[in-house]
Amino acid sequence: MTAKDRIVSGVSWLIVLWIAKVFLFSLPYKFTGHPDTLHIFGTIGGWMQQAVGEALGSWFIAYGAYAVGSAELFISVLLLSPLVFCGLKQLNLVQRIPSRHLIHGFGGLLASCVMMGAVFFHLATPLGIEVIHEGQNDHGSLFYAAVSILILGLVMFVVNMPWRHIGK
């Protein structure tokens, strides 16, 4: 492994840890009907009812948190899966493992796509950059986390250049 490969790998793993932390720590909120989550998806869904259509907005209010949470769980498992594959190879349970470059590249792209939606909804709907609910202000922390994952996921996609590593 070259020095460049070690740097790319290290940077990728740092980004993976950040994305997985943000995504996985938000799951209890998304899957349990937490009041903050109900406010966020209700605000966006209400806007969607007016801007896009009643049915889609109503669906988003009822199921949006589960859909986004499921996507974030899938992406986190995908991004962390090279650790499992490496362990399986060390135990001689598999001979060939998928490319970390490919997994991290496409996982970063998927994370960016999900967060592109989050950034859009923060900017285009009444939700806003600072989420204010029941007198509490998040001071933009959700928005800035989404922006960081949007950018870092794209960085991870580019530095891993999955199209150059297919077949390696």
DSSP file (Angstrom, degrees, kcal/mol; ACC not computed):
  #  RESIDUE AA STRUCTURE BP1 BP2  ACC     N-H-->O    O-->H-N    N-H-->O    O-->H-N    TCO  KAPPA ALPHA  PHI   PSI    X-CA   Y-CA   Z-CA
    1    1 A M              0   0    0      0, 0.0     2,-0.0     0, 0.0     0, 0.0   0.000 360.0 360.0 360.0 129.0    0.0    0.0    0.0
    2    2 A T     >  -     0   0    0      1,-0.1     4,-2.2     4,-0.0     5,-0.2  -0.268 360.0-107.4 -77.1 167.3    1.4    3.4   -1.0
    3    3 A A  H  > S+     0   0    0      1,-0.2     4,-2.3     2,-0.2     5,-0.2   0.900 122.5  53.2 -60.5 -41.1    1.6    6.4    1.2
    4    4 A K  H  > S+     0   0    0      1,-0.2     4,-2.7     2,-0.2    -1,-0.2   0.918 108.1  50.0 -60.8 -43.4   -1.2    8.0   -0.9
    5    5 A D  H  > S+     0   0    0      1,-0.2     4,-2.6     2,-0.2    -1,-0.2   0.885 110.0  50.7 -62.5 -39.4   -3.4    4.9   -0.4
    6    6 A R  H  X S+     0   0    0     -4,-2.2     4,-2.7     2,-0.2    -1,-0.2   0.898 111.8  47.6 -65.6 -39.9   -2.8    5.0    3.4
    7    7 A I  H  X S+     0   0    0     -4,-2.3     4,-2.9     2,-0.2     5,-0.3   0.936 113.2  47.5 -65.8 -46.5   -3.8    8.7    3.5
    8    8 A V  H  X S+     0   0    0     -4,-2.7     4,-2.6     1,-0.2    -2,-0.2   0.919 113.9  48.4 -60.9 -43.4   -6.9    8.1    1.5
    9    9 A S  H  X S+     0   0    0     -4,-2.6     4,-2.5    -5,-0.2    -2,-0.2   0.934 113.0  46.9 -62.3 -47.1   -7.8    5.1    3.6
   10   10 A G  H  X S+     0   0    0     -4,-2.7     4,-2.1     2,-0.2    -2,-0.2   0.918 114.3  46.6 -62.3 -44.9   -7.2    7.0    6.9
   11   11 A V  H  X S+     0   0    0     -4,-2.9     4,-2.4     2,-0.2    -1,-0.2   0.914 112.1  52.1 -63.0 -42.8   -9.2   10.1    5.7
   12   12 A S  H  X S+     0   0    0     -4,-2.6     4,-2.9    -5,-0.3    -2,-0.2   0.927 109.2  48.9 -60.0 -45.2  -12.0    7.8    4.5
   13   13 A W  H  X S+     0   0    0     -4,-2.5     4,-2.4     2,-0.2    -1,-0.2   0.877 109.6  51.9 -65.1 -36.8  -12.2    6.0    7.8
   14   14 A L  H  X S+     0   0    0     -4,-2.1     4,-1.8     2,-0.2    -1,-0.2   0.926 112.4  46.0 -63.1 -42.8  -12.4    9.3    9.7
   15   15 A I  H  X S+     0   0    0     -4,-2.4     4,-2.8     2,-0.2     5,-0.2   0.912 110.8  53.3 -65.3 -41.8  -15.2   10.5    7.4
   16   16 A V  H  X S+     0   0    0     -4,-2.9     4,-3.1     1,-0.2     5,-0.3   0.923 107.5  51.4 -58.1 -44.8  -17.0    7.1    7.9
   17   17 A L  H  X S+     0   0    0     -4,-2.4     4,-2.2     1,-0.2    -1,-0.2   0.898 111.7  47.1 -61.3 -40.1  -16.8    7.4   11.7
   18   18 A W  H  X S+     0   0    0     -4,-1.8     4,-2.5     2,-0.2     5,-0.2   0.945 114.8  45.3 -65.9 -48.2  -18.3   10.9   11.5
   19   19 A I  H  X S+     0   0    0     -4,-2.8     4,-3.0     1,-0.2     5,-0.3   0.942 114.8  47.6 -62.1 -47.6  -21.1    9.9    9.1
   20   20 A A  H  X S+     0   0    0     -4,-3.1     4,-2.9    -5,-0.2     5,-0.4   0.888 111.2  51.9 -62.3 -39.4  -21.9    6.7   11.1
   21   21 A K  H  X S+     0   0    0     -4,-2.2     4,-2.2    -5,-0.3    -1,-0.2   0.955 114.1  42.2 -60.9 -50.0  -21.9    8.7   14.4
   22   22 A V  H  X S+     0   0    0     -4,-2.5     4,-0.9     2,-0.2    -2,-0.2   0.946 120.5  42.1 -63.7 -48.2  -24.4   11.3   13.1
   23   23 A F  H >X S+     0   0    0     -4,-3.0     4,-0.7    -5,-0.2     3,-0.5   0.948 118.3  42.9 -65.9 -49.9  -26.6    8.7   11.3
   24   24 A L  H >< S+     0   0    0     -4,-2.9     3,-0.7    -5,-0.3    -1,-0.2   0.867 111.4  53.6 -69.7 -36.5  -26.6    6.0   14.1
   25   25 A F  H 3< S+     0   0    0     -4,-2.2     4,-0.3    -5,-0.4    -1,-0.2   0.724 107.2  53.9 -70.8 -18.6  -27.1    8.4   17.0
   26   26 A S  H XX S+     0   0    0     -4,-0.9     4,-1.9    -3,-0.5     3,-0.6   0.646  86.2  84.9 -86.9 -14.1  -30.1   10.0   15.3
   27   27 A L  H <X S+     0   0    0     -3,-0.7     4,-2.8    -4,-0.7     5,-0.2   0.879  82.5  56.3 -59.7 -42.4  -31.9    6.6   14.8
   28   28 A P  H 3> S+     0   0    0      0, 0.0     4,-0.8     0, 0.0    -1,-0.2   0.877 110.3  47.7 -58.5 -33.3  -33.5    6.5   18.3
   29   29 A Y  H <4>S+     0   0    0     -3,-0.6     5,-1.4    -4,-0.3     4,-0.4   0.917 115.3  44.0 -69.4 -43.2  -35.1    9.9   17.5
   30   30 A K  H  <5S+     0   0    0     -4,-1.9     3,-0.3     1,-0.2    -1,-0.2   0.851 117.9  42.5 -72.9 -34.8  -36.4    8.8   14.1
   31   31 A F  H  <5S+     0   0    0     -4,-2.8    -1,-0.2    -5,-0.2    -2,-0.2   0.511 112.5  50.6 -94.5  -4.3  -37.7    5.4   15.0
   32   32 A T  T  <5S-     0   0    0     -4,-0.8    -1,-0.2    -3,-0.3    -2,-0.1   0.372 106.1-111.1-115.2   5.7  -39.4    6.3   18.3
   33   33 A G  T   5 -     0   0    0     -4,-0.4    -3,-0.1    -3,-0.3    -4,-0.1   0.872  44.8-170.3  69.7  35.4  -41.6    9.2   17.3
   34   34 A H     >< -     0   0    0     -5,-1.4     4,-2.6    -6,-0.2     3,-0.3  -0.302  30.8-118.8 -57.9 142.0  -39.6   11.7   19.4
   35   35 A P  H  > S+     0   0    0      0, 0.0     4,-2.2     0, 0.0     5,-0.1   0.847 113.9  53.2 -55.0 -37.0  -41.3   15.1   19.6
   36   36 A D  H  > S+     0   0    0      2,-0.2     4,-2.5     1,-0.2     5,-0.1   0.921 110.7  46.7 -64.3 -42.4  -38.4   16.9   17.8
   37   37 A T  H  > S+     0   0    0     -3,-0.3     4,-2.8     2,-0.2     5,-0.4   0.913 110.7  52.2 -65.5 -42.4  -38.5   14.4   14.9
   38   38 A L  H  X S+     0   0    0     -4,-2.6     4,-1.9     1,-0.2    -1,-0.2   0.895 110.9  48.8 -60.5 -39.1  -42.3   14.8   14.7
   39   39 A H  H  X S+     0   0    0     -4,-2.2     4,-2.5    -5,-0.2    -2,-0.2   0.941 113.4  45.9 -64.2 -47.9  -41.8   18.6   14.5
   40   40 A I  H  X S+     0   0    0     -4,-2.5     4,-2.2     1,-0.2     5,-0.2   0.960 119.6  37.7 -62.6 -53.6  -39.2   18.3   11.8
   41   41 A F  H  X S+     0   0    0     -4,-2.8     4,-2.5     1,-0.2    -1,-0.2   0.803 116.4  54.0 -73.3 -27.5  -41.0   15.8    9.6
   42   42 A G  H  X S+     0   0    0     -4,-1.9     4,-2.5    -5,-0.4    -1,-0.2   0.901 109.3  47.9 -68.8 -40.9  -44.3   17.4   10.3
   43   43 A T  H  X S+     0   0    0     -4,-2.5     4,-1.9     2,-0.2    -2,-0.2   0.936 116.6  42.7 -63.6 -47.0  -43.0   20.9    9.2
   44   44 A I  H  X S+     0   0    0     -4,-2.2     4,-2.6    -5,-0.2    -2,-0.2   0.928 115.0  50.1 -66.1 -44.9  -41.5   19.5    6.0
   45   45 A G  H  X S+     0   0    0     -4,-2.5     4,-2.3     1,-0.2    -2,-0.2   0.883 108.8  52.3 -62.1 -39.1  -44.6   17.3    5.3
   46   46 A G  H  X S+     0   0    0     -4,-2.5     4,-1.3     2,-0.2    -1,-0.2   0.907 110.8  47.5 -62.3 -41.6  -46.9   20.3    5.8
   47   47 A W  H  X S+     0   0    0     -4,-1.9     4,-2.8     1,-0.2     3,-0.3   0.915 110.7  52.2 -63.5 -42.7  -44.9   22.3    3.4
   48   48 A M  H  X>S+     0   0    0     -4,-2.6     4,-2.9     1,-0.2     5,-2.5   0.869 102.1  59.8 -62.6 -37.2  -45.0   19.3    0.9
   49   49 A Q  H  <5S+     0   0    0     -4,-2.3    -1,-0.2     3,-0.2    -2,-0.2   0.893 114.6  36.1 -57.7 -39.1  -48.7   19.1    1.2
   50   50 A Q  H  <5S+     0   0    0     -4,-1.3    -2,-0.2    -3,-0.3    -1,-0.2   0.890 127.0  35.3 -79.6 -41.6  -49.0   22.7   -0.1
   51   51 A A  H  <5S+     0   0    0     -4,-2.8    -3,-0.2     2,-0.1    -2,-0.2   0.826 134.6  12.6 -87.2 -34.0  -46.1   22.6   -2.6
   52   52 A V  T  <5S-     0   0    0     -4,-2.9     2,-0.2    -5,-0.3    -3,-0.2   0.798 118.6 -54.1-114.4 -47.3  -46.1   19.1   -4.0
   53   53 A G     >< -     0   0    0     -5,-2.5     4,-2.3     1,-0.1     5,-0.2  -0.758  35.1-111.2 164.9 146.1  -49.4   17.4   -3.1
   54   54 A E  H  > S+     0   0    0     -2,-0.2     4,-2.5     1,-0.2     5,-0.2   0.905 113.7  49.8 -57.6 -46.4  -51.5   16.4   -0.2
   55   55 A A  H  > S+     0   0    0      2,-0.2     4,-2.5     1,-0.2    -1,-0.2   0.931 112.6  44.8 -64.9 -46.8  -50.9   12.7   -0.5
   56   56 A L  H  > S+     0   0    0      1,-0.2     4,-2.5     2,-0.2    -1,-0.2   0.913 114.6  49.4 -65.2 -41.9  -47.1   12.9   -0.6
   57   57 A G  H  X S+     0   0    0     -4,-2.3     4,-2.2    -9,-0.3    -1,-0.2   0.908 111.7  48.7 -63.0 -41.8  -47.0   15.4    2.3
   58   58 A S  H  X S+     0   0    0     -4,-2.5     4,-2.1    -5,-0.2    -2,-0.2   0.904 111.3  50.1 -64.6 -41.0  -49.2   13.2    4.4
   59   59 A W  H  X>S+     0   0    0     -4,-2.5     4,-3.4    -5,-0.2     5,-0.5   0.928 109.9  51.0 -61.3 -43.9  -47.0   10.2    3.6
   60   60 A F  H  X5S+     0   0    0     -4,-2.5     4,-1.9     1,-0.2     5,-0.4   0.887 108.9  50.9 -63.3 -39.5  -43.9   12.2    4.6
   61   61 A I  H  <5S+     0   0    0     -4,-2.2     4,-0.2     1,-0.2    -1,-0.2   0.928 119.5  36.7 -61.0 -44.2  -45.5   13.2    7.9
   62   62 A A  H  <5S+     0   0    0     -4,-2.1    -2,-0.2    -5,-0.1    -1,-0.2   0.869 138.0  10.9 -78.3 -37.9  -46.4    9.6    8.7
   63   63 A Y  H  X5S+     0   0    0     -4,-3.4     4,-2.4    -5,-0.2    -3,-0.2   0.481  93.6  98.1-125.7  -5.0  -43.4    7.7    7.3
   64   64 A G  H  X<S+     0   0    0     -4,-1.9     4,-2.9    -5,-0.5     5,-0.3   0.883  86.5  51.3 -57.5 -42.8  -40.6   10.2    6.4
   65   65 A A  H  > S+     0   0    0     -5,-0.4     4,-2.6    -4,-0.2    -1,-0.2   0.898 111.8  47.5 -63.4 -39.6  -38.6    9.7    9.6
   66   66 A Y  H  > S+     0   0    0     -3,-0.2     4,-2.4     2,-0.2    -2,-0.2   0.902 113.4  48.3 -67.6 -40.2  -38.7    5.9    9.1
   67   67 A A  H  X S+     0   0    0     -4,-2.4     4,-2.1     2,-0.2    -2,-0.2   0.944 116.1  42.1 -65.2 -48.1  -37.7    6.1    5.5
   68   68 A V  H  X S+     0   0    0     -4,-2.9     4,-2.6     1,-0.2    -2,-0.2   0.921 115.4  50.6 -65.9 -43.6  -34.8    8.5    6.2
   69   69 A G  H  X S+     0   0    0     -4,-2.6     4,-2.3    -5,-0.3    -1,-0.2   0.890 109.8  50.4 -61.3 -39.9  -33.7    6.5    9.3
   70   70 A S  H  X S+     0   0    0     -4,-2.4     4,-2.6     2,-0.2    -1,-0.2   0.911 111.0  48.7 -64.7 -42.4  -33.7    3.3    7.3
   71   71 A A  H  X S+     0   0    0     -4,-2.1     4,-2.6     1,-0.2    -2,-0.2   0.923 112.2  48.8 -62.4 -43.9  -31.6    4.9    4.6
   72   72 A E  H  X S+     0   0    0     -4,-2.6     4,-2.2     2,-0.2    -2,-0.2   0.877 111.3  49.7 -65.4 -37.4  -29.2    6.2    7.2
   73   73 A L  H  X S+     0   0    0     -4,-2.3     4,-2.4     2,-0.2     5,-0.2   0.936 111.9  48.3 -65.0 -46.4  -29.0    2.8    8.9
   74   74 A F  H  X S+     0   0    0     -4,-2.6     4,-2.6     1,-0.2    -2,-0.2   0.927 112.7  47.9 -58.6 -46.6  -28.3    1.1    5.5
   75   75 A I  H  X S+     0   0    0     -4,-2.6     4,-2.9     2,-0.2    -1,-0.2   0.899 111.0  51.0 -64.1 -41.0  -25.6    3.6    4.6
   76   76 A S  H  X S+     0   0    0     -4,-2.2     4,-2.0     2,-0.2    -1,-0.2   0.932 111.8  46.5 -62.2 -45.9  -23.9    3.3    8.0
   77   77 A V  H  X S+     0   0    0     -4,-2.4     4,-1.2     2,-0.2    -2,-0.2   0.921 113.5  50.0 -62.5 -43.6  -23.8   -0.5    7.8
   78   78 A L  H >< S+     0   0    0     -4,-2.6     3,-0.6     1,-0.2    -2,-0.2   0.943 111.6  47.4 -58.6 -49.1  -22.5   -0.3    4.2
   79   79 A L  H 3< S+     0   0    0     -4,-2.9    -1,-0.2     1,-0.2    -2,-0.2   0.829 117.1  42.7 -64.9 -32.2  -19.7    2.2    5.2
   80   80 A L  H >X S+     0   0    0     -4,-2.0     3,-1.7    -5,-0.2     4,-0.7   0.594  89.5  92.6 -87.7 -11.6  -18.7    0.1    8.2
   81   81 A S  H <X  +     0   0    0     -4,-1.2     4,-2.6    -3,-0.6     3,-0.4   0.765  68.9  70.9 -60.2 -29.3  -18.9   -3.3    6.3
   82   82 A P  H 3> S+     0   0    0      0, 0.0     4,-2.4     0, 0.0    -1,-0.3   0.837  95.2  57.3 -57.6 -27.5  -15.2   -3.3    5.2
   83   83 A L  H <> S+     0   0    0     -3,-1.7     4,-2.1     2,-0.2    -2,-0.2   0.917 108.4  45.1 -65.1 -42.1  -14.4   -4.0    8.9
   84   84 A V  H  X S+     0   0    0     -4,-0.7     4,-2.6    -3,-0.4     5,-0.2   0.931 113.3  49.7 -66.5 -45.8  -16.6   -7.1    8.9
   85   85 A F  H  X S+     0   0    0     -4,-2.6     4,-2.1     1,-0.2    -2,-0.2   0.898 110.3  50.9 -60.3 -40.5  -15.2   -8.2    5.5
   86   86 A C  H  X S+     0   0    0     -4,-2.4     4,-2.4    -5,-0.2    -1,-0.2   0.916 110.7  49.0 -63.2 -43.0  -11.6   -7.8    6.8
   87   87 A G  H  X S+     0   0    0     -4,-2.1     4,-1.7     1,-0.2    -2,-0.2   0.900 109.9  51.2 -62.8 -41.6  -12.5   -9.8   10.0
   88   88 A L  H  <>S+     0   0    0     -4,-2.6     5,-2.9     1,-0.2     6,-0.8   0.880 111.1  48.5 -63.8 -37.8  -14.0  -12.6    7.9
   89   89 A K  H ><5S+     0   0    0     -4,-2.1     3,-1.7     3,-0.2    -2,-0.2   0.909 108.5  53.3 -68.4 -41.2  -10.8  -12.7    5.7
   90   90 A Q  H 3<5S+     0   0    0     -4,-2.4    -1,-0.2     1,-0.3    -2,-0.2   0.844 109.4  49.4 -61.5 -32.9   -8.6  -12.8    8.8
   91   91 A L  T 3<5S-     0   0    0     -4,-1.7    -1,-0.3    -5,-0.2    -2,-0.2   0.365 114.6-120.7 -86.3   6.0  -10.6  -15.8   10.0
   92   92 A N  T < 5S+     0   0    0     -3,-1.7    -3,-0.2     2,-0.2    -2,-0.1   0.801  77.7 126.5  57.9  31.8  -10.2  -17.4    6.6
   93   93 A L  S   <S+     0   0    0     -5,-2.9     2,-0.3     1,-0.2    -4,-0.2   0.664  76.0  25.5 -89.8 -19.1  -14.0  -17.5    6.2
   94   94 A V        -     0   0    0     -6,-0.8    -1,-0.2    -9,-0.1    -2,-0.2  -0.979  60.9-157.1-138.8 152.9  -13.8  -15.8    2.8
   95   95 A Q  S    S+     0   0    0     -2,-0.3     2,-0.4     1,-0.3    -1,-0.1   0.828  81.0  33.8 -95.8 -39.1  -11.0  -15.6    0.3
   96   96 A R        -     0   0    0      0, 0.0    -1,-0.3     0, 0.0     0, 0.0  -0.962  67.7-165.1-124.9 134.6  -11.9  -12.4   -1.6
   97   97 A I        -     0   0    0     -2,-0.4     3,-0.1    -3,-0.1   -11,-0.0  -0.852  30.6 -95.0-118.3 154.4  -13.5   -9.3   -0.1
   98   98 A P        -     0   0    0      0, 0.0     2,-0.2     0, 0.0    -1,-0.1  -0.254  53.3 -89.3 -63.0 154.3  -15.1   -6.3   -1.8
   99   99 A S     >  -     0   0    0      1,-0.2     4,-2.3    66,-0.1     5,-0.2  -0.458  23.2-148.3 -68.2 127.9  -13.0   -3.2   -2.4
  100  100 A R  H  > S+     0   0    0     -2,-0.2     4,-3.1     1,-0.2     5,-0.3   0.896 101.1  57.2 -60.5 -39.0  -12.9   -0.7    0.5
  101  101 A H  H  > S+     0   0    0      1,-0.2     4,-2.6     2,-0.2     5,-0.2   0.935 108.4  45.2 -56.0 -47.9  -12.5    2.0   -2.2
  102  102 A L  H  > S+     0   0    0      2,-0.2     4,-2.4     1,-0.2     5,-0.3   0.927 115.4  46.2 -64.1 -46.3  -15.7    0.9   -3.9
  103  103 A I  H  X S+     0   0    0     -4,-2.3     4,-2.6     1,-0.2     5,-0.2   0.942 117.4  42.4 -63.7 -49.0  -17.7    0.6   -0.7
  104  104 A H  H  X S+     0   0    0     -4,-3.1     4,-2.3     2,-0.2    -1,-0.2   0.867 113.7  53.2 -69.2 -35.0  -16.5    3.9    0.7
  105  105 A G  H  X S+     0   0    0     -4,-2.6     4,-1.8    -5,-0.3    -2,-0.2   0.971 116.9  35.5 -62.9 -53.3  -16.9    5.7   -2.6
  106  106 A F  H  X S+     0   0    0     -4,-2.4     4,-2.5    -5,-0.2    -2,-0.2   0.857 116.5  54.7 -72.2 -33.5  -20.4    4.7   -3.2
  107  107 A G  H  X S+     0   0    0     -4,-2.6     4,-2.5    -5,-0.3    -1,-0.2   0.902 108.3  49.9 -63.1 -40.5  -21.4    4.9    0.5
  108  108 A G  H  X S+     0   0    0     -4,-2.3     4,-2.3    -5,-0.2    -2,-0.2   0.903 110.5  50.0 -62.9 -41.2  -20.1    8.5    0.6
  109  109 A L  H  X S+     0   0    0     -4,-1.8     4,-2.2     2,-0.2    -2,-0.2   0.916 111.2  48.5 -63.8 -43.2  -22.1    9.3   -2.5
  110  110 A L  H  X S+     0   0    0     -4,-2.5     4,-2.3     2,-0.2    -2,-0.2   0.920 110.9  50.4 -62.6 -43.8  -25.3    7.8   -0.9
  111  111 A A  H  X S+     0   0    0     -4,-2.5     4,-2.3     1,-0.2    -1,-0.2   0.908 110.2  50.9 -60.8 -41.5  -24.7    9.7    2.3
  112  112 A S  H  X S+     0   0    0     -4,-2.3     4,-2.0     1,-0.2    -1,-0.2   0.897 108.1  52.4 -62.9 -40.6  -24.3   12.9    0.3
  113  113 A C  H  X S+     0   0    0     -4,-2.2     4,-1.5     2,-0.2    -2,-0.2   0.928 110.4  46.9 -62.7 -44.7  -27.6   12.2   -1.6
  114  114 A V  H  X S+     0   0    0     -4,-2.3     4,-1.6     1,-0.2    -1,-0.2   0.924 115.0  46.6 -62.6 -43.3  -29.5   11.8    1.7
  115  115 A M  H  X S+     0   0    0     -4,-2.3     4,-2.8     1,-0.2    -1,-0.2   0.750 102.6  63.6 -74.3 -22.5  -28.0   14.9    3.2
  116  116 A M  H  X S+     0   0    0     -4,-2.0     4,-2.5     2,-0.2    -1,-0.2   0.908 104.7  48.5 -62.6 -40.5  -28.6   16.9    0.0
  117  117 A G  H  X S+     0   0    0     -4,-1.5     4,-2.5     2,-0.2    -2,-0.2   0.916 111.0  49.6 -62.9 -43.3  -32.3   16.3    0.7
  118  118 A A  H  X S+     0   0    0     -4,-1.6     4,-2.1     2,-0.2    -2,-0.2   0.930 111.9  47.4 -62.6 -45.5  -31.8   17.4    4.3
  119  119 A V  H  X S+     0   0    0     -4,-2.8     4,-2.2     1,-0.2     5,-0.2   0.925 111.4  52.1 -62.1 -44.2  -30.0   20.6    3.3
  120  120 A F  H  X S+     0   0    0     -4,-2.5     4,-3.1     1,-0.2     5,-0.3   0.942 110.5  47.2 -56.4 -49.1  -32.7   21.3    0.7
  121  121 A F  H  X S+     0   0    0     -4,-2.5     4,-1.2     1,-0.2     7,-0.5   0.845 110.4  52.3 -66.8 -32.8  -35.5   20.9    3.2
  122  122 A H  H  < S+     0   0    0     -4,-2.1     6,-0.7    -5,-0.2    -1,-0.2   0.905 119.7  35.2 -64.3 -40.2  -33.7   23.1    5.7
  123  123 A L  H  < S+     0   0    0     -4,-2.2    -2,-0.2    -5,-0.2    -1,-0.2   0.811 123.1  40.1 -85.9 -31.2  -33.3   25.9    3.1
  124  124 A A  H  < S+     0   0    0     -4,-3.1    -3,-0.2    -5,-0.2    -2,-0.1   0.593 108.9  56.5 -99.2 -11.9  -36.6   25.6    1.1
  125  125 A T  S >< S-     0   0    0     -4,-1.2     3,-1.0    -5,-0.3   -81,-0.1  -0.645  95.0 -96.9-116.0 172.2  -39.2   24.9    3.8
  126  126 A P  T 3  S+     0   0    0      0, 0.0   -82,-0.1     0, 0.0    -4,-0.1   0.586 106.9  87.1 -63.8  -7.9  -40.3   26.7    6.9
  127  127 A L  T 3  S-     0   0    0     -6,-0.4     5,-0.3   -87,-0.1    -5,-0.2   0.937  76.8-175.1 -57.1 -47.3  -38.0   24.4    8.9
  128  128 A G    <   -     0   0    0     -3,-1.0    -5,-0.1    -6,-0.7    -4,-0.1   0.016  41.4 -69.6  77.5 174.7  -35.1   26.8    8.4
  129  129 A I  S    S+     0   0    0      1,-0.2     2,-0.7    -6,-0.1    14,-0.6   0.907 124.1  51.8 -71.7 -43.6  -31.5   26.5    9.3
  130  130 A E  S    S-     0   0    0      9,-0.1     2,-0.6    10,-0.1    -1,-0.2  -0.866  83.5-144.9 -98.0 116.4  -32.1   26.8   13.0
  131  131 A V        -     0   0    0     -2,-0.7     7,-2.1    -3,-0.1     2,-0.5  -0.712  17.4-170.9 -83.9 119.5  -34.7   24.3   14.2
  132  132 A I  E     +A  137   0A   0     -2,-0.6     2,-0.4    -5,-0.3     5,-0.2  -0.957  14.0 160.4-116.0 121.4  -36.8   25.8   16.9
  133  133 A H  E >   -A  136   0A   0      3,-2.4     3,-2.1    -2,-0.5   -97,-0.1  -0.985  66.4  -9.8-145.5 129.4  -39.2   23.6   18.8
  134  134 A E  T 3  S-     0   0    0     -2,-0.4     3,-0.1     1,-0.3    -1,-0.1   0.875 129.2 -52.9  50.5  43.8  -40.9   24.0   22.2
  135  135 A G  T 3  S+     0   0    0      1,-0.2     2,-0.4    -3,-0.0    -1,-0.3   0.418 113.5 119.4  77.8  -2.0  -38.7   27.0   22.9
  136  136 A Q  E <   -A  133   0A   0     -3,-2.1    -3,-2.4     2,-0.0     2,-0.5  -0.814  46.7-160.6 -99.8 137.0  -35.5   25.1   22.2
  137  137 A N  E     -A  132   0A   0     -2,-0.4    -5,-0.2    -5,-0.2    -7,-0.0  -0.967  13.0-158.9-118.1 126.4  -33.2   26.2   19.4
  138  138 A D    >   -     0   0    0     -7,-2.1     3,-2.0    -2,-0.5    -6,-0.1   0.490  32.8-133.7 -82.6  -0.5  -30.6   23.8   17.9
  139  139 A H  T 3   -     0   0    0      1,-0.3    -9,-0.1    -8,-0.2    -7,-0.1   0.770  66.1 -59.1  54.0  29.4  -28.6   26.8   16.6
  140  140 A G  T 3> S+     0   0    0     -9,-0.1     4,-3.0   -11,-0.1     5,-0.3   0.552  97.9 135.9  84.6   8.0  -28.3   25.1   13.2
  141  141 A S  H <> S+     0   0    0     -3,-2.0     4,-2.1     1,-0.2     5,-0.2   0.892  74.1  46.7 -61.3 -40.7  -26.5   22.0   14.5
  142  142 A L  H  > S+     0   0    0      2,-0.2     4,-2.2     1,-0.2    -1,-0.2   0.929 114.9  47.5 -65.0 -43.5  -28.7   19.6   12.4
  143  143 A F  H  > S+     0   0    0    -14,-0.6     4,-2.5     1,-0.2    -2,-0.2   0.937 113.3  46.8 -61.8 -48.0  -28.2   21.8    9.3
  144  144 A Y  H  X S+     0   0    0     -4,-3.0     4,-2.3     1,-0.2    -1,-0.2   0.849 111.1  52.0 -67.5 -33.7  -24.5   22.1    9.7
  145  145 A A  H  X S+     0   0    0     -4,-2.1     4,-2.2    -5,-0.3    -1,-0.2   0.917 110.7  49.1 -64.9 -42.0  -24.1   18.3   10.3
  146  146 A A  H  X S+     0   0    0     -4,-2.2     4,-2.5     2,-0.2    -2,-0.2   0.921 111.5  48.4 -62.7 -43.9  -26.1   17.7    7.1
  147  147 A V  H  X S+     0   0    0     -4,-2.5     4,-2.5     1,-0.2     5,-0.2   0.912 110.4  51.8 -62.6 -42.3  -23.8   20.1    5.2
  148  148 A S  H  X S+     0   0    0     -4,-2.3     4,-3.0     1,-0.2     5,-0.2   0.908 112.5  44.7 -63.0 -40.8  -20.7   18.5    6.6
  149  149 A I  H  X S+     0   0    0     -4,-2.2     4,-2.5     2,-0.2     5,-0.3   0.878 110.5  54.9 -71.6 -36.6  -21.9   15.0    5.5
  150  150 A L  H  X S+     0   0    0     -4,-2.5     4,-1.4    -5,-0.2    -2,-0.2   0.951 116.9  36.7 -56.8 -49.8  -22.9   16.3    2.1
  151  151 A I  H  X S+     0   0    0     -4,-2.5     4,-2.3     2,-0.2    -2,-0.2   0.939 119.2  47.0 -71.2 -48.3  -19.5   17.7    1.5
  152  152 A L  H  X S+     0   0    0     -4,-3.0     4,-2.7    -5,-0.2    -3,-0.2   0.856 109.3  54.9 -66.3 -34.5  -17.4   15.0    3.2
  153  153 A G  H  X S+     0   0    0     -4,-2.5     4,-2.2    -5,-0.2    -1,-0.2   0.902 109.8  47.2 -63.1 -40.3  -19.4   12.2    1.4
  154  154 A L  H  X S+     0   0    0     -4,-1.4     4,-2.6    -5,-0.3    -2,-0.2   0.891 110.9  51.8 -66.7 -39.3  -18.6   13.8   -1.9
  155  155 A V  H  X S+     0   0    0     -4,-2.3     4,-3.0     2,-0.2     5,-0.3   0.935 110.2  48.8 -60.3 -45.5  -14.9   14.1   -0.8
  156  156 A M  H  X S+     0   0    0     -4,-2.7     4,-1.7     1,-0.2    -2,-0.2   0.896 110.7  51.0 -63.5 -39.4  -14.9   10.4    0.1
  157  157 A F  H  X S+     0   0    0     -4,-2.2     4,-0.9     2,-0.2    -1,-0.2   0.941 114.5  43.5 -60.4 -47.3  -16.5    9.6   -3.3
  158  158 A V  H >< S+     0   0    0     -4,-2.6     3,-0.6     1,-0.2    -2,-0.2   0.935 114.0  47.7 -67.7 -47.2  -13.9   11.6   -5.2
  159  159 A V  H 3< S+     0   0    0     -4,-3.0    -1,-0.2     1,-0.3    -2,-0.2   0.809 115.2  45.7 -69.1 -27.4  -10.8   10.4   -3.3
  160  160 A N  H 3< S-     0   0    0     -4,-1.7    -1,-0.3    -5,-0.3    -2,-0.2   0.627  88.3-162.4 -87.1 -12.8  -11.8    6.8   -3.5
  161  161 A M    XX  -     0   0    0     -4,-0.9     3,-2.2    -3,-0.6     4,-0.7   0.834   3.5-167.4  32.0  68.7  -12.6    7.2   -7.2
  162  162 A P  H >> S+     0   0    0      0, 0.0     3,-0.9     0, 0.0     4,-0.7   0.794  80.4  63.3 -57.8 -29.8  -14.7    4.0   -7.3
  163  163 A W  H 34 S+     0   0    0      1,-0.2    -2,-0.1     2,-0.2     3,-0.1   0.735 104.2  48.8 -67.8 -19.6  -14.8    4.0  -11.1
  164  164 A R  H <4 S+     0   0    0     -3,-2.2    -1,-0.2     1,-0.1    -3,-0.1   0.586 110.6  50.0 -92.0 -11.6  -11.0    3.5  -11.2
  165  165 A H  H X< S+     0   0    0     -3,-0.9     3,-2.2    -4,-0.7    -2,-0.2   0.436  74.2 124.1-108.0  -0.6  -11.0    0.7   -8.7
  166  166 A I  T 3< S+     0   0    0     -4,-0.7    -3,-0.0     1,-0.3     0, 0.0  -0.417  82.7  15.8 -63.7 129.9  -13.6   -1.6  -10.2
  167  167 A G  T 3         0   0    0     -2,-0.2    -1,-0.3     1,-0.0    -2,-0.1   0.380 360.0 360.0  89.3  -4.5  -12.0   -5.0  -10.8
  168  168 A K    <         0   0    0     -3,-2.2    -2,-0.1   -69,-0.0    -3,-0.0   0.473 360.0 360.0 -87.6 360.0   -9.0   -4.4   -8.5
